[in-house]
Amino acid sequence: MLKRILVLSAIFLFSVGLCAAKTFTVRLHQPTEIAGQQLKPGNYKVELTESTATLTNGRVKVETAIKQEQSDERFSTTSVRYTDDNGKMKIREIRVGGTNTKIVMN
């Protein structure tokens, strides 16, 4: 009976881990526009779901649509790739350090 409870608990914890959102921290080095909102430079917590990313810094919270892609290479550090849109810097993609995950902004 105890063995059965342990097995069921392990299965439950594994399934919760698969469904949980991924989180990591990213540093923006310059003013950045995302989802129509201007973000100041600083550290932001990024929480990912399957199709959205939420960036949070204190009371500032921005959610945007994303697409997760897998790269052939593993990224050693987390890095932000920008695009210049008429003088406004926008995040094009975030490469998550320690993984091969690339977050592409829609």
SEVEXSE-370834 format. One line per 4 residues: their letters; for each residue x, z, y of C-alpha. Coordinates in Angstrom, 2 decimals. Each point is the difference from the previous one (the first is absolute). Example, Ala and Ser with C-alpha at 12.3 -4.5 7.8 and 13.67 -1.06 7.14 Angstrom:
2
as	12.30:7.80:-4.50 ~ 1.37:-0.66:3.44
This chain:
106
mlkr	0.00:0.00:0.00 ~ 2.80:0.93:2.43 ~ 1.84:-3.23:-0.85 ~ -3.14:-2.02:0.77
ilvl	-0.40:1.70:3.41 ~ 3.63:-0.69:0.86 ~ -0.32:-3.68:-0.95 ~ -3.20:-0.40:2.06
saif	1.63:1.77:2.97 ~ 3.02:-2.31:-0.19 ~ -2.22:-3.09:-0.10 ~ -1.99:1.26:2.99
lfsv	3.11:0.74:2.08 ~ 1.48:-3.39:-0.85 ~ -3.18:-1.83:1.05 ~ -0.21:1.98:3.27
glca	3.60:-0.97:0.74 ~ -0.78:-3.68:-0.45 ~ -2.95:0.14:2.39 ~ 1.72:2.06:2.68
aktf	1.12:-1.63:3.20 ~ 3.73:-0.55:0.46 ~ 1.61:1.64:3.04 ~ 3.36:-0.36:1.69
tvrl	1.53:0.37:3.46 ~ 1.11:-2.81:2.27 ~ 1.82:0.14:3.34 ~ -1.03:-2.37:2.78
hqpt	2.94:-0.57:2.36 ~ -1.96:-1.78:2.72 ~ -3.54:-0.18:1.40 ~ -2.05:-1.80:-2.63
eiag	-3.49:-1.46:-0.08 ~ -2.02:0.33:-3.17 ~ -3.72:-0.69:-0.43 ~ -0.32:-0.43:3.76
qqlk	1.43:3.47:0.74 ~ 3.37:0.65:1.66 ~ 2.18:2.51:-1.88 ~ 2.91:1.87:1.59
pgny	3.38:0.17:-1.73 ~ 0.27:2.84:-2.51 ~ -0.58:1.04:-3.61 ~ -3.30:-0.95:-1.59
kvel	-1.49:1.02:-3.31 ~ -1.31:-3.08:-1.81 ~ -2.75:0.42:-2.59 ~ -0.76:-3.04:-2.14
test	-3.08:-0.93:-1.93 ~ -0.43:-3.31:-1.78 ~ -0.96:-1.93:3.15 ~ 0.67:2.28:3.00
atlt	2.84:1.92:1.62 ~ -0.59:3.02:2.24 ~ 2.80:0.98:2.39 ~ -0.16:3.57:1.35
ngrv	2.09:1.84:2.58 ~ -1.62:3.20:1.25 ~ -3.43:-0.93:1.36 ~ 0.78:-3.73:0.00
kvet	-1.53:-1.71:-3.04 ~ -0.22:-3.76:-0.55 ~ -1.40:-1.84:-3.03 ~ 0.69:-3.66:-0.73
aikq	-0.58:-2.53:-2.76 ~ 3.02:-0.74:-2.18 ~ 1.11:-1.90:-3.05 ~ 2.46:1.62:-2.42
eqsd	2.59:-2.31:-1.53 ~ 2.73:0.61:-2.56 ~ 3.48:-1.29:0.72 ~ 2.61:-1.03:-2.56
erfs	2.44:2.47:1.57 ~ -0.20:3.77:0.45 ~ 0.30:1.10:3.65 ~ 2.62:2.70:0.62
ttsv	-1.62:1.29:3.22 ~ -3.36:-0.27:1.72 ~ 0.11:-2.66:2.70 ~ -2.45:-1.55:2.45
rytd	-0.06:-3.74:0.72 ~ -1.46:-0.96:3.38 ~ -1.40:-3.12:1.56 ~ -0.01:-0.66:3.76
dngk	-3.45:-1.05:1.24 ~ 0.37:-0.88:3.70 ~ 2.20:3.00:0.70 ~ -1.99:2.42:-2.20
mkir	1.79:1.16:-3.14 ~ -2.25:0.01:-3.06 ~ 0.79:1.17:-3.51 ~ 0.24:-2.96:-2.35
eirv	0.97:1.96:-3.12 ~ 1.35:3.32:-1.22 ~ 2.46:0.08:-2.89 ~ -0.32:3.33:-1.80
ggtn	3.37:1.56:-0.89 ~ 0.65:0.84:-3.65 ~ -2.64:-2.49:-1.16 ~ -0.53:-3.75:-0.14
tkiv	-3.24:0.32:2.02 ~ -0.46:-2.03:3.16 ~ -2.99:0.81:2.26 ~ -1.14:-3.12:1.89
mn	-2.28:0.53:3.01 ~ -3.04:-2.26:0.16
